């Protein structure tokens, strides 16, 4: 038997009670039994506070679990299917050879995405712990969990700013005509071509570009990273509203967020289907779809295409941030994690592919109306979501309705992804400080303080120059640091913890394992040991080469060297946690350096205890029955002789 700390339960021998006058008495459950078996009922002997008295067990706060398997599936799908599926994948597809890009994309999905996704889900489900505590399986790598926490913090810091922008556009969409359309009176002179918005370059900006840069961002009033300027209070209020919504949805943990995802994870699919149907009826939509999918086979020989495919798979699935691991930790122990992995990853990638039809059918119509090639109106990132696509929607009949639907979809996509990132942070902290989990008031105060902290830090990103800081954090928070964290996670599980043991853990969780599960695990084992680490090294090398060769810029603004160095420090801070906490783990052990290393990669005793999430183990674990009523025990002369002999030998 082991106690809740994972250490062996200790007891004291009976001989330690040792006064001569008491040697013929036996204490059992607080009752003194004499040699003749008589226990005086009238004068109960007070029980001294001796070492043989069992310690009072520490109350264990039971961990929450998902209300059903669909809550977990929808939460993971909502977490993975984010803004990148809508504004990044279609752009990468047309830039990297159209339909040809799907070949490296699905190869990277099978070789890198699915194995890493399964590893993170399995680790969280088996350990029933967050990104930090789960590394009881290998204390040397606790820094991986700390690094995940750092990445999640940076992502949450800037990701909710996107939701604030979405709120601003959503509120503006209730105006008729739309304020960025040519039908608005303020844009009449611009659409007629009589105004040049940028006198230095001579470029004529469209109404959507002016609305985005001037009214929303205010970037025209900032000179760069060193000149953030004042806070734009309309955006600050939108950011506050976004954090209040996140706080309310996560107030009761997965019990509340698990219900919210029934709406937030399914509504974007409804909007995408409607947009695809509407786009198919527009003139010029086929030209947009052809631009999206026309294959260019020569692009397969370009390393950039393969790097873009691997990066998109990596970032789209949300691997290495801690969100997947945390959400899986609330699963039942016997959940079929292999099935969930296949369903979620397939659904995510299919969503990316079909979102391209909704985007490029409408962009094709806009290019047709303007009489320009589709490539001139296509964009990526915020430029697609807040400039190109709103401009295309403004050309449609009933533009107000379509704009509201589109920005509601962006809001749902952003909220779901932020749920996962916030869950990674809160689960990590609550696992390290379990008393917060058992106290609803303290847990609510912690969540409120965390959201308020992110709001205060996010005010920098809603200043006039906030878009420069947004781009900096976005470029480096999930760059080389995240790849290094995931690489060490893969190597640590495969070689330190043991890939064979990890596969056995997965089989232990899937009690009724279908025959195909065991065969699939052989493939995953080969990926974890050989293919996945190699491809992660390829991505990492390419990132470092591009970082050295190219400069960071937003529009025409080129970031100064100190700005780029600051971004590198962000990424380095995340991955350096692995080294720092590995040194801490080794210094806590004793012996030679080799012995310390071997001890630090050995799982803690408490790693195997997962009784709270395992129905089978909970049924097998039976507490010993305690008898509180008085009782009589008759001891024979042989018992007394044996006790005397035993005590005499000890003396």
matplotlib code that plots the C-alpha trace (Angstrom):
import matplotlib.pyplot as plt

x = [0.0, 1.1, -0.3, -1.4, 2.1, 3.4, 5.8, 5.5, 3.4, 5.4, 4.5, 6.1, 6.8, 4.8, 7.9, 8.5, 5.7, 8.0, 7.3, 7.5, 4.2, 2.5, 4.1, 1.2, -1.4, -2.3, -3.8, -6.3, -8.4, -8.2, -9.3, -6.9, -7.1, -5.5, -4.1, -7.4, -9.3, -11.3, -11.8, -13.1, -16.1, -16.3, -12.8, -11.6, -7.9, -7.1, -5.3, -1.9, -0.8, 1.8, 3.6, 1.6, -1.6, -2.5, -2.2, -5.3, -5.5, -5.3, -8.5, -8.2, -10.0, -11.4, -10.5, -13.3, -14.2, -15.9, -19.7, -19.5, -17.2, -18.7, -17.7, -14.1, -14.2, -15.9, -13.5, -10.5, -11.9, -12.8, -9.3, -7.6, -9.9, -9.0, -8.4, -5.3, -7.6, -9.5, -6.9, -3.6, -4.2, -5.9, -3.1, -0.4, -2.2, -2.4, 1.2, 2.7, 1.3, -2.4, -3.7, -0.1, 0.3, -2.1, 0.5, 3.1, 0.4, -1.2, 2.3, 3.3, -0.1, 0.5, 4.2, 4.3, 0.9, -1.0, 1.9, 2.6, -1.1, -1.5, 1.5, 0.2, -3.3, -2.1, 0.3, -2.4, -5.0, -2.7, -1.2, -4.5, -2.4, -1.6, 1.5, 3.8, 2.6, 2.4, 6.2, 6.3, 6.9, 10.4, 11.3, 14.3, 11.9, 9.7, 10.9, 8.9, 5.8, 7.1, 8.0, 4.5, 3.1, 5.3, 4.1, 0.5, 0.9, 2.3, -0.4, -3.2, -1.7, -2.2, -4.9, -7.7, -6.7, -7.9, -11.3, -11.4, -10.9, -13.7, -16.0, -15.2, -16.1, -19.1, -20.5, -19.7, -21.5, -24.9, -24.6, -26.2, -24.4, -21.2, -18.7, -16.0, -18.1, -18.2, -21.9, -21.0, -21.0, -17.6, -16.0, -17.6, -14.6, -12.2, -14.1, -14.3, -10.4, -10.1, -8.2, -4.7, -4.4, -0.6, 1.1, 4.6, 4.1, 1.2, -0.7, -4.5, -5.9, -9.3, -12.1, -11.5, -7.8, -8.5, -11.1, -8.6, -5.5, -7.0, -10.3, -9.5, -5.8, -4.7, -1.4, -1.0, -0.4, 2.6, 6.1, 6.9, 7.7, 9.3, 6.2, 3.1, 1.1, -2.1, -4.5, -7.4, -10.3, -12.9, -10.6, -9.8, -13.5, -13.8, -10.8, -12.4, -15.6, -13.7, -11.9, -15.2, -16.7, -13.7, -13.9, -17.6, -17.3, -14.4, -15.8, -16.8, -14.0, -14.8, -18.3, -19.1, -16.7, -17.7, -21.3, -20.3, -18.4, -21.7, -22.3, -18.9, -17.5, -20.4, -21.5, -18.4, -19.2, -22.7, -21.4, -18.7, -21.4, -23.6, -20.6, -19.6, -23.2, -23.5, -20.0, -20.9, -23.7, -21.4, -19.9, -16.2, -16.2, -14.9, -11.9, -11.2, -11.5, -9.3, -6.7, -6.9, -6.5, -4.6, -1.6, 2.0, 4.0, 7.3, 6.7, 7.2, 10.9, 11.0, 11.9, 9.8, 6.6, 7.5, 8.3, 5.1, 3.1, 4.8, 4.5, 0.8, 0.1, 2.1, 0.4, -3.1, -3.3, -2.1, 0.7, 3.2, 1.2, -0.3, -3.9, -4.4, -2.6, -4.7, -8.0, -7.1, -6.3, -10.0, -10.9, -11.9, -8.9, -10.2, -11.1, -10.0, -7.4, -6.3, -9.8, -10.1, -6.8, -7.8, -11.2, -9.9, -6.9, -8.9, -11.7, -9.2, -7.5, -10.7, -12.0, -8.9, -9.4, -13.1, -12.6, -10.5, -13.6, -15.6, -12.7, -11.6, -15.1, -15.9, -12.4, -12.9, -16.1, -14.3, -11.5, -14.2, -16.0, -12.7, -11.3, -8.0, -6.4, -7.3, -3.7, -4.0, -6.9, -5.7, -4.0, -3.1, -3.5, -5.4, -5.1, -7.5, -9.9, -10.2, -9.4, -9.8, -12.8, -14.8, -14.3, -15.6, -18.6, -19.5, -20.0, -22.7, -26.4, -27.4, -23.8, -24.8, -26.1, -23.1, -20.7, -22.4, -22.3, -18.6, -17.4, -19.6, -17.7, -14.4, -15.4, -16.4, -13.2, -11.1, -12.9, -12.6, -8.9, -8.4, -10.4, -7.7, -4.8, -6.4, -7.2, -3.5, -2.5, -5.3, -4.9, -1.1, -1.5, -4.4, -2.5, 0.5, -1.8, -4.6, -6.2, -7.4, -9.3, -11.3, -12.2, -14.6, -14.1, -10.3, -10.5, -12.8, -10.5, -7.5, -9.2, -10.4, -6.9, -5.4, -7.9, -7.4, -3.6, -3.9, -6.2, -3.7, -0.8, -3.0, -3.5, -0.1, -1.5, -4.5, -2.4, -1.7, 1.4, -0.1, -0.1, 3.7, 3.9, 1.1, 3.1, 6.3, 4.7, 2.8, 6.0, 8.2, 5.9, 5.2, 8.4, 11.6, 10.9, 7.7, 9.5, 12.3, 9.8, 8.0, 11.2, 12.3, 8.9, 9.1, 12.7, 12.0, 9.0, 10.7, 14.1, 14.0, 10.6, 10.7, 8.6, 7.7, 6.5, 4.5, 2.8, 1.9, 0.4, -1.8, -2.9, -3.6, -5.9, -7.8, -9.1, -10.9, -8.3, -9.4, -6.8, -6.1, -5.1, -2.0, -1.0, -1.4, 0.8, 3.7, 3.5, 3.4, 6.3, 8.4, 7.3, 8.2, 11.6, 12.7, 10.5, 9.0, 12.3, 13.9, 11.2, 11.1, 14.9, 14.2, 11.6, 13.9, 16.8, 14.7, 13.3, 16.8, 17.9, 14.9, 15.3, 18.9, 18.2, 15.1, 14.0, 10.7, 8.3, 4.7, 3.6, 6.4, 7.7, 10.9, 11.6, 14.8, 17.5, 16.6, 13.0, 14.0, 16.4, 13.5, 11.4, 14.3, 14.5, 10.8, 11.3, 14.5, 12.8, 10.3, 12.7, 15.5, 13.1, 14.0, 17.7, 17.0, 14.6, 16.8, 19.7, 17.3, 16.2, 19.8, 21.0, 18.1, 19.5, 22.5, 25.5, 27.7, 26.5, 25.6, 23.6, 21.8, 20.9, 19.6, 17.5, 16.1, 14.7, 13.1, 9.3, 8.1, 6.1, 3.0, 3.1, 1.3, -1.6, -4.5, -7.3, -9.5, -9.9, -10.0, -13.3, -11.6, -8.9, -11.5, -13.4, -10.3, -9.3, -11.2, -10.6, -10.0, -13.1, -12.8, -14.6, -15.5, -17.6, -16.0, -14.8, -13.0, -9.9, -8.8, -5.0, -3.6, -0.4, 1.4, 0.7, 2.0, 5.1, 5.8, 5.4, 7.7, 10.3, 10.1, 10.6, 13.4, 15.2, 14.9, 16.3]
y = [0.0, 3.5, 6.8, 9.7, 11.2, 8.1, 7.2, 3.8, 3.9, 3.6, 1.9, 1.4, -2.1, -3.0, -3.3, 0.4, 1.0, -0.7, 0.0, -3.1, -2.4, -2.3, -5.2, -7.6, -5.2, -4.9, -1.7, -2.4, 0.4, 2.4, -0.5, -2.0, -5.7, -7.5, -11.0, -12.5, -10.9, -8.6, -5.0, -2.9, -0.9, 1.5, 2.9, 3.2, 3.8, 7.1, 6.5, 8.3, 10.2, 7.6, 7.1, 4.0, 6.0, 6.3, 9.9, 11.7, 11.3, 14.5, 15.1, 14.7, 17.1, 15.0, 16.1, 17.2, 15.1, 16.0, 15.6, 13.4, 12.3, 14.9, 17.7, 16.7, 16.1, 19.5, 21.3, 19.8, 20.5, 24.1, 24.5, 23.2, 24.8, 28.4, 31.6, 30.0, 27.6, 30.5, 33.1, 31.2, 27.8, 29.1, 31.7, 29.0, 26.8, 29.2, 30.5, 27.0, 25.5, 25.3, 21.7, 20.4, 21.8, 19.2, 16.5, 17.7, 19.0, 15.5, 13.8, 16.1, 15.5, 11.7, 11.8, 14.7, 16.1, 12.9, 11.3, 14.4, 15.0, 11.4, 11.8, 14.9, 13.5, 10.2, 11.9, 14.1, 11.4, 8.8, 11.2, 13.0, 16.2, 19.5, 20.5, 20.8, 18.1, 15.5, 15.4, 13.2, 10.6, 12.2, 15.0, 16.0, 17.4, 19.4, 22.5, 21.4, 22.1, 25.5, 26.3, 25.4, 27.7, 30.5, 29.9, 29.8, 33.1, 34.9, 33.4, 34.4, 37.9, 38.7, 36.3, 38.0, 41.2, 39.5, 38.9, 42.6, 43.6, 41.1, 42.7, 46.2, 45.0, 43.1, 46.2, 48.2, 45.6, 46.6, 49.9, 50.2, 50.8, 49.2, 51.9, 50.4, 50.1, 52.5, 53.1, 55.0, 58.8, 59.2, 56.9, 58.5, 60.6, 57.7, 55.3, 57.9, 58.0, 61.6, 61.0, 59.6, 58.3, 58.1, 61.1, 59.6, 56.6, 57.8, 54.6, 55.0, 53.1, 51.4, 52.2, 48.9, 49.7, 53.2, 51.8, 49.2, 51.3, 54.6, 54.0, 50.6, 50.4, 54.0, 52.8, 55.9, 57.9, 55.7, 55.7, 52.2, 49.9, 52.7, 54.9, 53.0, 56.2, 56.4, 53.6, 53.4, 53.2, 51.8, 48.8, 48.7, 48.4, 45.6, 43.9, 44.2, 42.7, 39.8, 38.9, 39.2, 36.6, 34.3, 34.7, 33.8, 30.9, 29.4, 30.3, 26.7, 25.0, 22.4, 22.1, 25.5, 25.6, 22.1, 23.3, 26.5, 24.5, 23.0, 26.4, 27.9, 24.8, 24.1, 27.5, 28.2, 25.1, 26.4, 29.8, 28.1, 26.0, 29.1, 31.1, 28.2, 28.0, 31.7, 32.0, 29.3, 31.5, 34.6, 35.6, 35.0, 32.4, 29.7, 31.8, 32.2, 28.5, 27.7, 30.1, 28.3, 24.7, 24.9, 22.7, 23.8, 20.5, 22.2, 23.7, 20.2, 20.6, 23.7, 23.3, 26.3, 24.4, 21.5, 23.8, 25.8, 22.5, 21.3, 24.6, 24.9, 21.3, 22.1, 25.4, 24.5, 21.4, 23.5, 21.1, 21.9, 24.7, 22.6, 23.0, 19.5, 18.0, 19.8, 19.0, 15.3, 15.2, 15.5, 12.4, 9.1, 6.8, 4.3, 6.8, 5.6, 8.2, 6.8, 7.1, 10.7, 11.6, 10.4, 12.1, 15.5, 15.8, 14.7, 17.1, 20.0, 19.5, 19.0, 22.2, 24.0, 22.7, 23.5, 27.0, 27.8, 27.4, 29.8, 32.4, 32.2, 31.9, 35.3, 36.8, 35.5, 37.5, 40.6, 40.2, 39.8, 43.0, 45.0, 43.5, 42.4, 39.0, 37.1, 37.3, 41.0, 40.8, 37.7, 38.2, 36.4, 36.9, 40.0, 41.5, 38.8, 38.7, 42.5, 44.0, 41.7, 39.6, 42.5, 44.4, 41.4, 41.0, 44.7, 44.0, 41.4, 42.0, 42.0, 42.8, 43.7, 40.1, 38.5, 40.7, 39.9, 36.2, 36.3, 38.2, 36.0, 33.0, 34.7, 35.4, 31.7, 30.5, 32.8, 32.0, 28.3, 28.5, 30.8, 28.4, 25.7, 28.1, 29.4, 25.8, 25.0, 27.8, 27.3, 23.5, 23.8, 26.2, 24.3, 21.1, 22.7, 24.3, 21.8, 23.7, 26.3, 23.5, 22.6, 26.2, 27.7, 31.3, 31.1, 29.5, 32.2, 34.9, 33.3, 33.1, 36.7, 38.0, 36.0, 37.5, 41.0, 40.6, 39.6, 42.6, 45.1, 43.6, 43.6, 47.3, 47.8, 46.0, 48.3, 51.5, 53.3, 51.3, 48.1, 46.3, 46.4, 44.7, 42.3, 41.2, 40.9, 38.6, 36.6, 36.0, 34.8, 33.3, 30.2, 30.2, 28.2, 28.1, 26.0, 23.7, 23.1, 22.4, 19.8, 18.2, 17.6, 16.3, 13.8, 12.8, 12.7, 10.4, 8.1, 7.7, 8.8, 7.5, 4.7, 4.4, 0.8, 1.8, 4.7, 2.4, 0.0, 2.9, 3.7, 0.0, 0.0, 3.0, 1.3, -1.7, -3.2, -2.5, -3.3, -5.3, -2.2, -0.1, -2.3, -2.3, 1.5, 1.9, 0.2, 3.0, 5.7, 4.1, 4.4, 8.1, 9.0, 7.5, 8.4, 10.4, 13.1, 14.2, 14.4, 16.6, 18.8, 19.3, 20.2, 22.8, 24.2, 24.5, 26.3, 28.7, 29.7, 30.2, 32.3, 34.3, 35.1, 35.9, 37.9, 40.9, 41.2, 43.8, 44.9, 46.6, 49.0, 49.2, 47.2, 46.3, 47.5, 45.1, 45.6, 44.7, 41.5, 40.7, 41.2, 38.7, 36.2, 36.7, 35.8, 32.5, 31.8, 32.4, 29.7, 27.0, 27.8, 26.6, 23.1, 23.6, 25.6, 23.0, 20.1, 21.6, 22.0, 18.4, 17.1, 19.2, 17.8, 14.3, 12.7, 10.8, 11.2, 13.2, 10.0, 8.7, 12.0, 12.0, 8.4, 9.3, 12.4, 10.5, 7.9, 8.3, 9.3, 6.7, 8.8, 8.7, 5.3, 6.4, 7.4, 6.0, 9.1, 8.8, 5.1, 3.3, 0.0, 1.0, 2.7, -0.5, -2.5, -0.1, -1.2, 0.6, -1.8, -2.1, -0.3, -1.7, 1.0, -1.1, -2.7, -6.2, -9.0, -10.8, -13.9, -14.5, -17.9, -18.6, -19.3, -15.7, -14.3, -16.5, -15.5, -11.8, -12.1, -13.9, -11.4, -8.5, -10.2, -10.8, -7.1, -6.1]
z = [0.0, -0.7, 0.7, -1.4, -1.6, -3.4, -0.5, 1.2, 4.4, 7.5, 10.8, 14.2, 15.7, 18.8, 20.9, 20.7, 23.3, 25.8, 29.4, 31.5, 33.2, 29.9, 28.2, 28.9, 27.4, 23.8, 22.3, 19.5, 18.0, 21.2, 23.5, 26.1, 26.3, 29.3, 29.5, 30.7, 27.9, 30.2, 29.2, 32.1, 30.7, 33.6, 33.6, 30.0, 29.7, 28.0, 24.8, 24.7, 21.6, 20.6, 17.4, 16.6, 16.2, 12.6, 11.2, 10.1, 6.3, 4.3, 2.5, -1.2, -3.6, -6.3, -9.8, -12.1, -15.2, -18.4, -18.4, -21.4, -24.2, -26.6, -24.3, -24.6, -28.3, -29.0, -26.6, -28.4, -31.9, -30.9, -29.5, -32.6, -35.2, -34.7, -36.7, -38.4, -40.2, -41.8, -42.4, -42.7, -44.4, -47.6, -48.0, -47.6, -50.0, -52.9, -52.2, -52.2, -55.3, -54.8, -54.6, -54.5, -51.1, -49.8, -50.4, -48.0, -45.7, -45.1, -45.1, -42.2, -40.5, -40.5, -39.6, -37.2, -36.2, -35.2, -33.3, -31.2, -30.7, -29.4, -27.2, -25.5, -25.0, -23.6, -21.2, -19.8, -19.6, -18.0, -15.5, -14.7, -14.2, -15.8, -17.8, -14.7, -12.4, -15.1, -15.3, -12.2, -14.9, -15.5, -13.0, -15.0, -17.7, -15.4, -17.2, -20.3, -18.3, -17.1, -20.7, -21.9, -19.2, -20.6, -24.1, -23.1, -21.2, -24.3, -26.5, -24.1, -23.9, -27.6, -28.7, -26.8, -28.6, -31.8, -30.1, -29.1, -32.8, -33.7, -31.1, -32.6, -36.1, -34.9, -33.3, -36.4, -38.6, -37.2, -39.1, -42.5, -44.7, -43.3, -42.3, -44.5, -47.6, -50.5, -49.8, -46.6, -47.1, -45.5, -48.2, -51.2, -52.1, -51.5, -53.7, -56.5, -56.5, -55.5, -52.3, -51.8, -48.3, -48.2, -49.7, -49.1, -51.3, -53.5, -52.8, -52.7, -49.8, -49.9, -47.4, -45.6, -45.2, -43.9, -41.5, -40.2, -40.0, -38.9, -37.0, -35.4, -34.9, -35.1, -36.4, -38.6, -35.5, -34.4, -35.7, -34.6, -31.8, -29.7, -30.0, -28.7, -28.0, -25.9, -25.3, -27.7, -25.3, -27.6, -28.2, -24.4, -23.6, -26.2, -24.7, -21.2, -22.5, -24.1, -20.8, -18.8, -21.2, -20.8, -17.0, -16.9, -19.2, -17.2, -13.8, -13.0, -14.8, -17.4, -16.0, -17.5, -20.5, -21.4, -22.0, -23.8, -26.5, -27.7, -29.2, -29.8, -31.5, -33.8, -34.8, -37.0, -39.1, -39.7, -40.9, -43.1, -44.8, -45.4, -46.7, -49.1, -50.4, -50.8, -52.4, -55.0, -56.3, -56.9, -60.2, -60.4, -57.5, -59.7, -60.6, -56.9, -56.2, -59.2, -57.9, -54.5, -55.9, -59.2, -58.8, -59.4, -59.2, -59.3, -55.8, -54.3, -54.8, -52.6, -49.0, -48.1, -49.0, -46.7, -43.9, -44.3, -44.3, -41.1, -39.4, -40.3, -38.9, -35.8, -35.0, -36.1, -33.8, -30.8, -29.9, -27.1, -25.5, -22.7, -23.6, -25.0, -22.1, -19.6, -21.3, -21.6, -17.8, -17.1, -19.1, -17.7, -17.4, -19.8, -22.6, -26.1, -26.7, -30.1, -31.5, -30.2, -31.7, -35.2, -35.0, -33.8, -36.1, -39.2, -38.4, -37.9, -41.2, -43.1, -41.7, -42.9, -46.4, -46.7, -45.1, -48.2, -50.4, -48.2, -48.4, -52.0, -53.5, -52.0, -52.9, -56.4, -56.6, -55.3, -57.9, -60.6, -59.5, -59.4, -62.6, -61.1, -60.5, -57.4, -56.2, -55.8, -53.3, -51.4, -48.1, -44.9, -41.1, -39.8, -43.3, -44.6, -41.7, -41.2, -44.6, -47.6, -46.5, -45.0, -48.3, -50.2, -47.9, -48.4, -52.1, -51.4, -51.2, -47.5, -46.5, -42.9, -42.3, -43.9, -41.9, -38.6, -39.4, -40.4, -37.3, -35.0, -36.5, -35.8, -32.3, -31.7, -33.2, -31.0, -27.8, -28.2, -28.8, -25.8, -23.6, -24.3, -23.6, -20.4, -19.3, -19.7, -17.3, -14.7, -14.6, -14.1, -11.2, -9.5, -9.7, -8.0, -5.3, -4.8, -2.0, -4.6, -6.4, -3.2, -2.4, -5.0, -3.7, -3.9, -7.3, -8.6, -7.1, -8.8, -12.2, -11.8, -10.9, -13.8, -16.3, -14.9, -15.2, -18.8, -19.4, -18.0, -20.0, -23.1, -22.9, -24.6, -27.6, -28.0, -28.2, -31.5, -32.0, -30.4, -33.7, -33.8, -30.4, -31.4, -34.5, -32.4, -29.8, -32.5, -34.4, -31.6, -28.9, -31.0, -32.9, -32.1, -28.4, -28.9, -31.4, -28.8, -26.1, -28.2, -29.4, -25.8, -24.9, -27.7, -26.9, -23.1, -23.4, -26.1, -24.5, -20.8, -19.8, -22.4, -25.6, -24.8, -21.3, -22.8, -25.3, -22.5, -20.6, -23.6, -23.8, -20.0, -20.5, -23.4, -21.5, -24.4, -27.0, -30.6, -32.6, -34.8, -31.8, -31.1, -34.7, -34.9, -31.9, -33.7, -36.3, -33.6, -31.8, -35.0, -35.4, -31.8, -32.0, -35.5, -37.8, -35.6, -33.9, -37.3, -38.8, -35.7, -36.1, -39.8, -38.8, -36.1, -38.5, -41.1, -38.5, -37.4, -41.1, -41.9, -38.7, -39.7, -43.3, -43.1, -41.2, -39.3, -40.6, -40.5, -43.7, -44.7, -41.1, -40.6, -36.9, -35.4, -34.2, -30.6, -31.3, -33.0, -30.1, -27.7, -29.6, -29.5, -25.8, -25.5, -27.3, -25.4, -22.1, -22.8, -23.9, -21.3, -18.6, -19.7, -18.8, -15.6, -14.1, -15.2, -13.2, -10.2, -10.5, -10.6, -7.7, -5.5, -5.9, -4.2, -5.5, -8.5, -11.5, -13.3, -10.3, -10.0, -13.6, -13.4, -10.3, -11.9, -14.9, -12.7, -12.3, -8.8, -6.9, -7.1, -10.9, -11.1, -8.8, -10.9, -8.9, -9.1, -12.9, -13.2, -12.6, -12.5, -10.1, -7.9, -7.6, -6.8, -4.1, -0.9, 2.3, 5.3, 7.5, 10.9, 13.9, 16.4, 18.8, 22.0, 21.6, 23.5, 22.5, 24.4, 24.5, 25.3, 27.3, 24.1, 22.9, 26.2, 26.1, 22.5, 23.4, 26.4, 24.3, 21.6, 23.9, 25.7, 22.5, 21.5, 24.9]

ax = plt.figure().add_subplot(projection="3d")
ax.plot(x, y, z, "-o")
ax.set_aspect("equal")
plt.show()
